[in-house]
Amino acid sequence: MGLTIVYTGERRYEEVGRENHRFLYQALAEHTSFKIIDKCKDNRENDEFNLSGPNQIWDFYKAIDDVTDDIIIKMRTDIWFAKSSIPHVVNDILSVVNNEKDFILIGSEMFRHYDKEYETYEITWPQTKKGKTTDFLLVTKKDTLIPKEEIHKNLTNENSKSGNILWQRIKKVDKKGFFSCGQIYLMRENFKNKDDFYIAYQFAKHYGGKTAAATKYYYERIPSNK
């Protein structure tokens, strides 16, 4: 099975992100071959939909039109992988490569998992409106995805802006899906301090008081604060 990593979405903090992603790709290359393509956009001027969630999905579907490999990884430029997450992400990818799983969403969760290294759960179907998953990365077999024409119709009638809800819905009903929560964050700037806990702290802090416990946890583990 061929494997293609596709960068989609708006281009953000690319220089630092790509530098960090090299460590994931080096670890993955020890087990399987893959290629990387860039289908990012520079701005949102030509977005198809008014809400961010549907546009995330549609960006991905447009990006994979000409991908012929059986397995696709959806990647974004602003992801930061903590060192502890990389072996787990590689294992999730290999579980699809080795036909053990068909569809895995990967990211972080700042309420119950900020102090856990990595946890994986099965996606129940159908998810309720409040049923959310992680959504930074997607590892999927191409034939597990709902066809593009049907997805466009679904997105046209979609009122949710949350990728945490929408990404799980691109999977065919008869295919099992999973989502993993790990030490993986979104960058909010081109950080010069590249300590994992510092970047995690900045990510958690972005959400304000509702992630106060996670923010405190990461802040106390920044080396300069010990």
C-alpha contacts under 8 A as a table, 3 or more apart, distances in Angstrom:
res1	aa1	res2	aa2	distance
1	M	69	D	6.91
1	M	70	D	5.69
1	M	71	I	6.93
1	M	97	V	6.83
2	G	33	S	7.77
2	G	34	F	6.85
2	G	69	D	4.58
2	G	70	D	5.50
2	G	71	I	6.15
3	L	33	S	7.14
3	L	34	F	4.88
3	L	35	K	6.62
3	L	69	D	5.59
3	L	70	D	6.48
3	L	71	I	4.80
3	L	72	I	5.82
3	L	73	I	7.66
3	L	97	V	7.91
4	T	34	F	5.62
4	T	35	K	4.98
4	T	36	I	5.82
4	T	37	I	7.34
4	T	67	V	7.40
4	T	69	D	6.29
4	T	71	I	6.42
4	T	72	I	5.02
4	T	73	I	6.29
5	I	34	F	7.20
5	I	35	K	6.14
5	I	36	I	4.68
5	I	37	I	6.28
5	I	72	I	5.84
5	I	73	I	4.60
5	I	74	K	6.19
5	I	75	M	6.70
6	V	36	I	6.01
6	V	37	I	5.09
6	V	38	D	5.94
6	V	39	K	6.67
6	V	63	A	7.25
6	V	64	I	7.61
6	V	72	I	7.06
6	V	73	I	5.99
6	V	74	K	5.18
6	V	75	M	5.78
7	Y	36	I	7.77
7	Y	37	I	6.38
7	Y	38	D	4.86
7	Y	39	K	5.49
7	Y	40	C	5.83
7	Y	74	K	6.16
7	Y	75	M	4.65
7	Y	76	R	5.23
7	Y	77	T	6.82
8	T	11	R	7.98
8	T	38	D	6.91
8	T	39	K	5.11
8	T	40	C	4.40
8	T	41	K	7.23
8	T	59	D	6.36
8	T	60	F	6.05
8	T	63	A	6.85
8	T	74	K	6.86
8	T	75	M	6.33
8	T	76	R	5.72
8	T	77	T	7.99
9	G	39	K	7.62
9	G	40	C	5.10
9	G	41	K	5.92
9	G	56	Q	6.33
9	G	59	D	6.18
9	G	60	F	7.58
9	G	76	R	6.48
10	E	40	C	5.68
10	E	41	K	4.88
10	E	42	D	5.71
10	E	43	N	6.04
10	E	44	R	7.30
10	E	76	R	7.98
11	R	14	E	6.47
11	R	40	C	5.75
11	R	41	K	5.96
11	R	42	D	5.56
11	R	43	N	7.66
11	R	76	R	7.78
11	R	77	T	6.18
11	R	78	D	7.76
12	R	77	T	5.86
12	R	78	D	5.48
13	Y	16	V	6.00
13	Y	17	G	6.13
13	Y	77	T	6.60
13	Y	78	D	5.54
13	Y	187	M	7.17
13	Y	188	R	7.82
13	Y	189	E	6.22
13	Y	190	N	5.38
14	E	17	G	4.99
14	E	18	R	5.83
14	E	77	T	5.12
14	E	78	D	6.32
15	E	18	R	5.49
15	E	19	E	6.34
15	E	190	N	7.64
16	V	19	E	5.17
16	V	20	N	6.35
16	V	190	N	6.04
16	V	191	F	7.22
17	G	20	N	5.17
17	G	21	H	6.15
17	G	77	T	5.48
17	G	78	D	5.36
17	G	79	I	6.07
17	G	80	W	6.26
17	G	187	M	7.97
18	R	21	H	4.94
18	R	22	R	6.38
18	R	77	T	6.64
19	E	22	R	5.54
19	E	23	F	7.83
20	N	23	F	6.02
20	N	24	L	7.63
20	N	80	W	6.42
20	N	81	F	6.83
21	H	24	L	5.23
21	H	25	Y	6.35
21	H	80	W	7.44
21	H	81	F	7.16
22	R	25	Y	5.05
22	R	26	Q	6.00
23	F	26	Q	5.15
23	F	27	A	6.32
23	F	86	I	7.73
24	L	27	A	5.26
24	L	28	L	6.13
24	L	81	F	7.77
24	L	86	I	5.74
24	L	90	V	7.36
25	Y	28	L	4.95
25	Y	29	A	5.91
26	Q	29	A	5.21
26	Q	30	E	6.84
27	A	30	E	5.61
27	A	31	H	7.63
27	A	86	I	7.62
27	A	87	P	7.52
27	A	90	V	7.15
28	L	31	H	5.60
28	L	32	T	6.34
28	L	33	S	7.93
28	L	90	V	5.75
29	A	32	T	5.28
29	A	33	S	5.81
29	A	34	F	7.59
31	H	94	L	7.98
39	K	63	A	5.71
41	K	44	R	7.39
43	N	46	N	7.89
44	R	47	D	5.36
47	D	50	N	7.46
47	D	55	N	6.45
48	E	55	N	6.51
48	E	58	W	7.78
49	F	52	S	7.59
49	F	54	P	6.46
49	F	55	N	5.82
49	F	156	T	7.52
50	N	55	N	7.75
51	L	54	P	5.99
51	L	55	N	6.56
51	L	159	N	7.90
51	L	160	S	7.54
51	L	161	K	5.15
52	S	55	N	5.15
52	S	56	Q	6.19
52	S	161	K	5.42
52	S	162	S	7.29
52	S	163	G	7.76
53	G	56	Q	5.19
53	G	57	I	6.59
53	G	160	S	6.93
53	G	161	K	4.39
53	G	162	S	4.97
53	G	163	G	4.63
53	G	166	L	6.70
54	P	57	I	5.22
54	P	58	W	6.15
54	P	155	L	5.67
54	P	158	E	7.35
54	P	160	S	7.91
54	P	161	K	6.72
54	P	163	G	7.58
54	P	166	L	7.43
55	N	58	W	4.98
55	N	59	D	5.87
56	Q	59	D	5.25
56	Q	60	F	6.45
56	Q	163	G	7.20
57	I	60	F	5.24
57	I	61	Y	6.40
57	I	163	G	7.89
57	I	166	L	7.71
57	I	167	W	6.87
58	W	61	Y	5.04
58	W	62	K	6.13
58	W	152	H	7.36
59	D	62	K	5.29
59	D	63	A	6.10
60	F	63	A	5.00
60	F	64	I	6.41
60	F	74	K	7.20
61	Y	64	I	5.44
61	Y	65	D	6.60
61	Y	148	K	6.59
62	K	65	D	5.55
63	A	66	D	7.49
63	A	67	V	7.95
64	I	67	V	4.96
69	D	72	I	7.12
69	D	142	K	7.85
70	D	141	K	5.70
70	D	142	K	5.50
70	D	143	D	7.51
71	I	96	V	7.68
71	I	97	V	7.25
71	I	139	V	7.29
71	I	140	T	5.70
71	I	141	K	4.41
71	I	142	K	5.72
72	I	138	L	7.81
72	I	139	V	5.91
72	I	140	T	5.50
72	I	141	K	6.28
72	I	142	K	6.56
73	I	137	L	6.88
73	I	138	L	5.42
73	I	139	V	4.50
73	I	140	T	6.50
74	K	137	L	5.40
74	K	138	L	4.92
74	K	139	V	6.59
75	M	79	I	8.00
75	M	136	F	7.17
75	M	137	L	5.39
75	M	138	L	7.23
76	R	79	I	6.14
76	R	136	F	7.19
76	R	137	L	7.43
78	D	186	L	5.55
78	D	187	M	5.32
78	D	188	R	7.86
79	I	136	F	7.27
79	I	184	I	7.03
79	I	185	Y	5.81
79	I	186	L	4.73
79	I	187	M	6.23
80	W	184	I	5.74
80	W	185	Y	5.15
80	W	186	L	5.94
80	W	187	M	6.50
80	W	199	I	7.90
81	F	84	S	7.99
81	F	85	S	6.15
81	F	86	I	6.57
81	F	183	Q	6.77
81	F	184	I	4.80
81	F	185	Y	6.71
81	F	196	D	8.00
82	A	85	S	5.44
82	A	86	I	6.98
82	A	183	Q	5.67
82	A	184	I	5.94
82	A	185	Y	7.98
82	A	196	D	5.35
83	K	86	I	5.69
83	K	196	D	7.51
84	S	87	P	6.96
84	S	88	H	7.82
84	S	117	E	6.93
84	S	183	Q	6.97
85	S	88	H	5.43
85	S	89	V	6.17
85	S	117	E	7.01
85	S	118	Y	7.09
85	S	182	G	6.07
85	S	183	Q	5.54
85	S	184	I	6.77
86	I	89	V	5.14
86	I	90	V	6.14
87	P	90	V	5.15
87	P	91	N	6.22
88	H	91	N	5.01
88	H	92	D	6.25
88	H	118	Y	7.10
89	V	92	D	5.04
89	V	93	I	6.25
89	V	106	I	7.79
90	V	93	I	5.10
90	V	94	L	6.13
91	N	94	L	5.02
91	N	95	S	6.10
92	D	95	S	5.14
92	D	96	V	6.89
92	D	104	I	7.31
92	D	139	V	7.95
93	I	96	V	5.48
93	I	97	V	6.40
93	I	139	V	6.34
94	L	97	V	4.71
94	L	98	N	5.81
95	S	98	N	5.22
95	S	99	N	6.27
95	S	100	E	4.99
95	S	101	K	5.60
96	V	99	N	5.09
96	V	100	E	5.72
96	V	101	K	4.80
96	V	102	D	5.57
96	V	103	F	7.23
96	V	139	V	7.29
96	V	140	T	6.99
96	V	141	K	7.26
97	V	100	E	7.68
98	N	101	K	7.84
99	N	102	D	6.97
101	K	104	I	7.61
101	K	176	K	7.35
101	K	177	G	7.50
102	D	139	V	7.93
102	D	140	T	5.61
102	D	141	K	5.57
102	D	144	T	6.65
102	D	175	K	6.93
102	D	176	K	6.62
102	D	177	G	6.61
103	F	138	L	7.36
103	F	139	V	5.77
103	F	140	T	4.35
103	F	141	K	6.58
103	F	144	T	7.21
103	F	171	K	7.47
103	F	175	K	7.83
103	F	176	K	6.89
103	F	177	G	4.82
103	F	178	F	6.27
104	I	138	L	5.82
104	I	139	V	5.17
104	I	140	T	6.36
104	I	177	G	5.84
104	I	178	F	4.69
104	I	179	F	5.22
104	I	180	S	7.30
105	L	133	T	7.31
105	L	134	T	5.89
105	L	135	D	5.45
105	L	136	F	7.25
105	L	137	L	5.73
105	L	138	L	4.58
105	L	139	V	6.43
105	L	168	Q	7.78
105	L	178	F	6.35
105	L	179	F	4.47
105	L	180	S	6.28
106	I	134	T	5.45
106	I	135	D	5.69
106	I	136	F	5.83
106	I	137	L	5.00
106	I	138	L	6.28
106	I	179	F	5.63
106	I	180	S	4.77
106	I	181	C	6.20
106	I	182	G	7.61
107	G	134	T	4.80
107	G	135	D	5.62
107	G	136	F	4.91
107	G	137	L	6.47
107	G	180	S	6.40
107	G	181	C	5.31
107	G	182	G	6.10
107	G	183	Q	7.70
107	G	184	I	5.70
107	G	185	Y	7.23
108	S	113	H	7.40
108	S	114	Y	7.60
108	S	134	T	6.13
108	S	136	F	7.96
108	S	180	S	7.65
108	S	181	C	4.60
108	S	182	G	5.11
108	S	183	Q	6.17
108	S	184	I	5.53
108	S	185	Y	6.53
109	E	112	R	6.71
109	E	113	H	5.57
109	E	114	Y	6.44
109	E	134	T	6.99
109	E	181	C	6.00
109	E	182	G	7.56
110	M	113	H	5.95
110	M	114	Y	5.05
110	M	204	A	6.87
110	M	211	T	6.28
110	M	214	A	6.06
111	F	114	Y	6.51
111	F	211	T	6.47
111	F	213	A	7.76
111	F	214	A	6.99
112	R	115	D	7.66
113	H	116	K	5.07
113	H	117	E	7.83
113	H	118	Y	7.93
113	H	119	E	7.93
113	H	181	C	6.77
113	H	182	G	7.34
114	Y	182	G	7.83
114	Y	183	Q	7.31
114	Y	214	A	5.74
114	Y	217	Y	7.91
115	D	214	A	7.66
115	D	217	Y	7.51
116	K	119	E	7.41
116	K	182	G	7.07
116	K	183	Q	7.81
117	E	182	G	5.56
117	E	183	Q	6.18
118	Y	180	S	6.87
118	Y	181	C	5.55
118	Y	182	G	4.29
118	Y	183	Q	7.06
119	E	180	S	5.52
119	E	181	C	5.30
119	E	182	G	6.60
120	T	178	F	6.82
120	T	179	F	5.66
120	T	180	S	4.17
120	T	181	C	6.41
121	Y	178	F	5.51
121	Y	179	F	5.45
121	Y	180	S	6.32
122	E	176	K	7.55
122	E	177	G	5.94
122	E	178	F	4.26
122	E	179	F	6.40
123	I	127	Q	7.70
123	I	133	T	7.88
123	I	168	Q	7.62
123	I	176	K	7.30
123	I	177	G	5.21
123	I	178	F	5.03
123	I	179	F	6.65
124	T	127	Q	5.98
124	T	177	G	7.91
125	W	173	V	7.20
127	Q	130	K	7.62
127	Q	131	G	5.22
127	Q	132	K	7.89
128	T	131	G	4.96
129	K	132	K	8.00
129	K	165	I	7.23
130	K	165	I	7.50
131	G	165	I	6.48
132	K	164	N	4.96
132	K	165	I	4.93
133	T	164	N	5.01
133	T	165	I	6.53
133	T	168	Q	7.26
133	T	179	F	6.23
134	T	164	N	5.77
134	T	179	F	6.20
134	T	180	S	6.77
134	T	181	C	6.62
135	D	138	L	6.78
135	D	163	G	6.51
135	D	164	N	5.71
135	D	167	W	6.71
140	T	144	T	6.88
140	T	145	L	7.82
141	K	144	T	5.39
141	K	145	L	7.39
142	K	145	L	5.76
143	D	146	I	7.96
144	T	171	K	5.84
144	T	172	K	5.76
144	T	175	K	6.49
145	L	170	I	5.71
145	L	171	K	4.85
145	L	172	K	5.75
146	I	150	E	6.85
146	I	151	I	6.53
146	I	170	I	5.48
146	I	171	K	5.77
146	I	172	K	5.37
147	P	150	E	5.54
147	P	151	I	6.31
148	K	151	I	5.06
148	K	152	H	6.19
149	E	152	H	5.25
149	E	153	K	6.46
150	E	153	K	5.17
150	E	154	N	6.25
151	I	154	N	4.98
151	I	155	L	6.06
151	I	170	I	7.07
152	H	155	L	5.11
152	H	156	T	6.14
153	K	156	T	5.22
153	K	157	N	6.80
154	N	157	N	5.50
154	N	158	E	6.28
155	L	158	E	4.83
160	S	165	I	7.71
160	S	166	L	7.61
162	S	165	I	5.49
162	S	166	L	6.35
163	G	166	L	4.85
163	G	167	W	5.59
164	N	167	W	6.31
164	N	168	Q	7.65
165	I	168	Q	6.42
165	I	169	R	7.46
166	L	169	R	5.33
166	L	170	I	7.28
167	W	170	I	5.83
168	Q	171	K	6.10
168	Q	177	G	7.76
169	R	172	K	7.76
171	K	175	K	6.87
171	K	177	G	7.50
172	K	175	K	5.59
173	V	176	K	7.74
181	C	184	I	7.98
183	Q	200	A	7.91
184	I	200	A	7.89
185	Y	199	I	7.41
185	Y	200	A	6.15
185	Y	203	F	6.33
186	L	203	F	6.28
187	M	190	N	7.35
187	M	191	F	7.83
187	M	199	I	6.98
187	M	202	Q	7.90
187	M	203	F	6.61
188	R	202	Q	7.42
188	R	203	F	6.93
191	F	194	K	6.26
191	F	199	I	7.76
193	N	198	Y	7.16
193	N	199	I	7.80
194	K	198	Y	7.12
194	K	199	I	6.77
195	D	198	Y	5.26
195	D	199	I	6.39
195	D	222	I	7.43
196	D	199	I	5.35
196	D	200	A	6.12
197	F	200	A	4.90
197	F	201	Y	5.95
197	F	218	Y	5.40
197	F	219	Y	7.04
197	F	221	R	6.16
197	F	222	I	5.24
198	Y	201	Y	5.03
198	Y	202	Q	6.31
198	Y	218	Y	7.04
198	Y	219	Y	6.93
198	Y	222	I	5.59
199	I	202	Q	5.12
199	I	203	F	6.19
200	A	203	F	5.04
200	A	204	A	6.14
200	A	215	T	7.94
200	A	218	Y	6.27
201	Y	204	A	5.22
201	Y	205	K	5.95
201	Y	214	A	7.66
201	Y	215	T	5.32
201	Y	216	K	7.77
201	Y	218	Y	4.99
201	Y	219	Y	5.60
202	Q	205	K	5.13
202	Q	206	H	6.34
202	Q	215	T	7.80
203	F	206	H	5.43
203	F	207	Y	7.62
204	A	207	Y	5.91
204	A	208	G	7.58
204	A	211	T	6.09
204	A	212	A	7.74
204	A	214	A	6.20
204	A	215	T	5.14
205	K	208	G	5.48
205	K	209	G	7.95
205	K	211	T	6.99
205	K	212	A	7.34
205	K	215	T	5.48
207	Y	210	K	6.58
207	Y	211	T	6.12
208	G	211	T	6.08
208	G	212	A	6.77
209	G	212	A	4.91
211	T	214	A	5.42
211	T	215	T	6.16
212	A	215	T	5.00
212	A	216	K	6.08
213	A	216	K	5.23
213	A	217	Y	6.14
214	A	217	Y	4.97
214	A	218	Y	6.22
215	T	218	Y	5.43
215	T	219	Y	6.03
216	K	219	Y	5.09
216	K	220	E	6.15
217	Y	220	E	5.56
217	Y	221	R	6.75
218	Y	221	R	5.21
218	Y	222	I	6.57
219	Y	222	I	5.49
219	Y	225	N	7.25
220	E	225	N	6.09
220	E	226	K	6.60
221	R	225	N	6.84
221	R	226	K	6.60
222	I	225	N	5.44
222	I	226	K	6.79
223	P	226	K	5.51
